[in-house]
Amino acid sequence: MLSLEQVDRLICLLSSWERETLLSQFLAYRSDFPIDLTPDYLGRQTAERVRHLFFAVCVQNRRLPDAVSAEHALAA
């Protein structure tokens, strides 16, 4: 399970990403289960809908996107 701090960081990060960054990070995310959301489908969704879907996938996987891990490593 993600800690409250990780959830907060994820929400802040996803809200700061522009649409293209959000889509590219979502499509590159390595999920532990199959995600049947095509680039075409995601491209037709609002940015807020994509943020919500990506947040749900991250929480369900109990893992932050690689961009968050890299950001944390640089800050350390």
N, CA, C and O of each residue as an XYZ file, in Angstrom:
304
protein
N       0.843     -1.180      0.000
C       0.000      0.000      0.000
C       0.884      1.239      0.000
O       1.928      1.269      0.653
N       0.461      2.254     -0.734
C       1.195      3.512     -0.739
C       0.949      4.244      0.570
O      -0.161      4.231      1.101
N       1.980      4.875      1.078
C       1.827      5.670      2.300
C       1.062      6.954      1.965
O       0.930      7.318      0.797
N       0.569      7.624      2.980
C      -0.140      8.881      2.761
C       0.766      9.912      2.098
O       0.314     10.693      1.260
N       2.033      9.914      2.468
C       2.996     10.830      1.855
C       3.151     10.531      0.365
O       3.214     11.452     -0.449
N       3.212      9.255      0.008
C       3.336      8.873     -1.393
C       2.080      9.246     -2.188
O       2.175      9.710     -3.324
N       0.914      9.042     -1.589
C      -0.337      9.407     -2.245
C      -0.381     10.911     -2.473
O      -0.773     11.369     -3.546
N       0.021     11.677     -1.466
C       0.045     13.132     -1.589
C       1.011     13.557     -2.694
O       0.681     14.418     -3.510
N       2.189     12.963     -2.724
C       3.181     13.281     -3.762
C       2.636     12.925     -5.143
O       2.817     13.683     -6.097
N       1.971     11.779     -5.254
C       1.411     11.351     -6.528
C       0.338     12.328     -7.009
O       0.326     12.701     -8.182
N      -0.549     12.740     -6.127
C      -1.599     13.693     -6.486
C      -0.990     15.010     -6.948
O      -1.408     15.566     -7.964
N      -0.015     15.507     -6.213
C       0.636     16.768     -6.596
C       1.330     16.644     -7.942
O       1.238     17.544     -8.777
N       2.019     15.542     -8.153
C       2.740     15.345     -9.399
C       1.780     15.247    -10.575
O       1.970     15.920    -11.588
N       0.754     14.417    -10.451
C      -0.191     14.250    -11.554
C      -0.905     15.554    -11.876
O      -1.189     15.833    -13.041
N      -1.194     16.344    -10.871
C      -1.883     17.615    -11.127
C      -0.957     18.633    -11.795
O      -1.436     19.565    -12.441
N       0.349     18.469    -11.652
C       1.292     19.420    -12.245
C       1.669     19.057    -13.685
O       2.166     19.906    -14.424
N       1.440     17.817    -14.084
C       1.813     17.375    -15.420
C       0.854     17.915    -16.464
O      -0.360     17.932    -16.262
N       1.415     18.358    -17.587
C       0.596     18.733    -18.726
C       0.131     17.465    -19.417
O       0.653     16.377    -19.173
N      -0.844     17.620    -20.269
C      -1.494     16.478    -20.917
C      -0.507     15.523    -21.591
O      -0.609     14.310    -21.406
N       0.437     16.041    -22.362
C       1.380     15.179    -23.089
C       2.265     14.381    -22.131
O       2.517     13.199    -22.360
N       2.728     15.013    -21.079
C       3.550     14.311    -20.079
C       2.724     13.232    -19.402
O       3.191     12.110    -19.208
N       1.513     13.571    -19.049
C       0.619     12.621    -18.398
C       0.389     11.389    -19.280
O       0.486     10.254    -18.813
N       0.087     11.626    -20.547
C      -0.150     10.510    -21.464
C       1.100      9.659    -21.659
O       1.020      8.431    -21.651
N       2.246     10.296    -21.834
C       3.471      9.519    -22.066
C       3.858      8.712    -20.831
O       4.293      7.567    -20.952
N       3.703      9.299    -19.642
C       4.012      8.566    -18.407
C       3.039      7.408    -18.195
O       3.441      6.322    -17.776
N       1.763      7.640    -18.485
C       0.758      6.587    -18.335
C       1.081      5.423    -19.271
O       1.077      4.265    -18.852
N       1.357      5.728    -20.521
C       1.630      4.673    -21.496
C       2.931      3.928    -21.209
O       3.082      2.775    -21.613
N       3.868      4.566    -20.520
C       5.146      3.926    -20.191
C       5.108      3.198    -18.840
O       6.047      2.478    -18.503
N       4.042      3.377    -18.075
C       3.950      2.794    -16.733
C       3.937      1.266    -16.814
O       3.210      0.678    -17.615
N       4.747      0.647    -15.977
C       4.826     -0.817    -15.934
C       3.875     -1.339    -14.861
O       4.182     -1.298    -13.669
N       2.730     -1.824    -15.296
C       1.704     -2.311    -14.387
C       1.909     -3.789    -14.089
O       2.449     -4.533    -14.908
N       1.469     -4.203    -12.905
C       1.531     -5.610    -12.518
C       0.377     -6.416    -13.114
O       0.343     -7.640    -12.995
N      -0.559     -5.730    -13.750
C      -1.703     -6.388    -14.364
C      -1.970     -5.719    -15.718
O      -1.564     -4.577    -15.933
N      -2.640     -6.411    -16.613
C      -2.900     -5.837    -17.939
C      -3.828     -4.620    -17.837
O      -4.819     -4.631    -17.108
N      -3.482     -3.587    -18.580
C      -4.323     -2.392    -18.655
C      -4.794     -2.287    -20.098
O      -3.990     -2.125    -21.017
N      -6.095     -2.379    -20.285
C      -6.666     -2.386    -21.626
C      -7.165     -0.993    -22.003
O      -8.335     -0.806    -22.338
N      -6.257     -0.021    -21.942
C      -6.568      1.352    -22.334
C      -5.601      1.725    -23.446
O      -4.403      1.883    -23.209
N      -6.110      1.863    -24.634
C      -5.260      2.144    -25.785
C      -4.872      3.624    -25.818
O      -5.547      4.463    -25.222
N      -3.786      3.932    -26.517
C      -3.414      5.340    -26.688
C      -4.549      6.151    -27.327
O      -4.757      7.313    -26.979
N      -5.274      5.536    -28.255
C      -6.394      6.223    -28.903
C      -7.482      6.565    -27.883
O      -7.999      7.682    -27.870
N      -7.823      5.600    -27.034
C      -8.838      5.842    -26.004
C      -8.384      6.946    -25.049
O      -9.139      7.876    -24.765
N      -7.160      6.843    -24.560
C      -6.658      7.844    -23.618
C      -6.594      9.224    -24.268
O      -6.847     10.236    -23.615
N      -6.254      9.260    -25.562
C      -6.173     10.523    -26.276
C      -7.511     11.235    -26.408
O      -7.553     12.454    -26.578
N      -8.596     10.487    -26.330
C      -9.937     11.076    -26.429
C     -10.492     11.517    -25.079
O     -11.530     12.176    -25.023
N      -9.815     11.162    -23.999
C     -10.297     11.516    -22.657
C      -9.788     12.896    -22.256
O      -8.772     13.371    -22.765
N     -10.504     13.526    -21.342
C     -10.029     14.794    -20.800
C      -8.775     14.533    -19.964
O      -8.543     13.413    -19.510
N      -7.985     15.563    -19.771
C      -6.775     15.428    -18.946
C      -7.158     14.989    -17.534
O      -6.464     14.172    -16.928
N      -8.246     15.521    -17.014
C      -8.663     15.141    -15.658
C      -9.045     13.667    -15.573
O      -8.749     13.005    -14.579
N      -9.694     13.157    -16.597
C     -10.070     11.741    -16.629
C      -8.823     10.864    -16.690
O      -8.749      9.844    -16.005
N      -7.851     11.250    -17.499
C      -6.599     10.485    -17.600
C      -5.868     10.522    -16.254
O      -5.328      9.506    -15.816
N      -5.848     11.685    -15.597
C      -5.228     11.781    -14.262
C      -5.894     10.815    -13.297
O      -5.213     10.109    -12.553
N      -7.210     10.782    -13.305
C      -7.956      9.895    -12.409
C      -7.635      8.429    -12.692
O      -7.398      7.650    -11.768
N      -7.628      8.059    -13.965
C      -7.316      6.674    -14.340
C      -5.892      6.298    -13.944
O      -5.656      5.213    -13.413
N      -4.943      7.199    -14.203
C      -3.542      6.919    -13.870
C      -3.353      6.814    -12.358
O      -2.622      5.948    -11.877
N      -4.009      7.691    -11.617
C      -3.949      7.612    -10.154
C      -4.460      6.250     -9.682
O      -3.831      5.604     -8.844
N      -5.596      5.818    -10.220
C      -6.177      4.534     -9.815
C      -5.243      3.369    -10.137
O      -5.102      2.445     -9.335
N      -4.608      3.411    -11.305
C      -3.676      2.348    -11.690
C      -2.480      2.322    -10.733
O      -2.057      1.252    -10.296
N      -1.944      3.486    -10.411
C      -0.791      3.550     -9.490
C      -1.153      3.023     -8.105
O      -0.389      2.271     -7.500
N      -2.307      3.416     -7.615
C      -2.735      2.965     -6.285
C      -2.974      1.459     -6.297
O      -2.567      0.760     -5.369
N      -3.625      0.958     -7.332
C      -3.890     -0.473     -7.417
C      -2.594     -1.285     -7.517
O      -2.514     -2.395     -6.992
N      -1.586     -0.730     -8.189
C      -0.285     -1.401     -8.311
C       0.583     -1.213     -7.073
O       1.590     -1.899     -6.895
N       0.183     -0.277     -6.226
C       0.954      0.055     -5.011
C       2.366      0.521     -5.377
O       3.340      0.215     -4.689
N       2.447      1.280     -6.493
C       3.754      1.733     -6.960
C       3.600      3.073     -7.657
O       2.676      3.288     -8.440
N       4.534      3.970     -7.350
C       4.555      5.281     -7.985
C       5.139      5.171     -9.390
O       5.877      4.230     -9.682
N       4.815      6.123    -10.259
C       5.453      6.128    -11.587
C       6.963      6.297    -11.452
O       7.444      6.838    -10.457
N       7.702      5.839    -12.447
C       9.167      5.962    -12.424
C       9.617      7.399    -12.300
O      10.661      7.667    -11.706
N       8.851      8.339    -12.850
C       9.214      9.767    -12.774
C       9.257     10.228    -11.322
O      10.085     11.069    -10.973
N       8.392      9.701    -10.477
C       8.384     10.085     -9.059
C       9.599      9.507     -8.370
O      10.224     10.181     -7.551
N       9.946      8.273     -8.685
C      11.137      7.642     -8.098
C      12.395      8.388     -8.496
O      13.282      8.596     -7.669
N      12.483      8.796     -9.768
C      13.650      9.536    -10.239
C      13.714     10.900     -9.580
O      14.795     11.359     -9.211
N      12.567     11.555     -9.426
C      12.522     12.865     -8.776
C      12.986     12.757     -7.336
O      13.720     13.619     -6.853
N      12.564     11.702     -6.642
C      12.951     11.494     -5.254
C      14.451     11.233     -5.141
O      15.099     11.736     -4.223
N      15.000     10.462     -6.055
C      16.427     10.158     -6.034
C      17.251     11.423     -6.244
O      18.297     11.587     -5.615
N      16.801     12.312     -7.112
C      17.521     13.555     -7.367
C      17.456     14.489     -6.152
O      18.396     15.237     -5.885
N      16.354     14.436     -5.430
C      16.196     15.324     -4.261
C      17.010     14.818     -3.073
O      17.323     15.595     -2.171
N      17.352     13.553     -3.056
C      18.082     12.972     -1.914
C      19.545     13.336     -1.917
O      20.285     12.924     -1.024
